[in-house]
Amino acid sequence: MIKYSVVIVDDHTLLSQAIATMVNTFSKFKVLYTCKNGQELVEKFSASAKYIPRYCFNGY
């Protein structure tokens, strides 16, 4: 079965953790990271060049 990797970026830690917990309940999805901002996301992707995002969604 294919697992989709998900990264959650939000400045509210509690919200990020809640969303990550909810996403991880679905067998097709796996949360790789939760980040506080875009800069932290870029740093995490730079550290492991193995993960490259295909889609970015903005909730605004």
Secondary structure, DSSP 8 states (H G I E B T S, - for coil): ---EEEEEE-S-HHHHHHHHHHHTTSTTEEEEEEESSHHHHHHHHHH-TT---S------
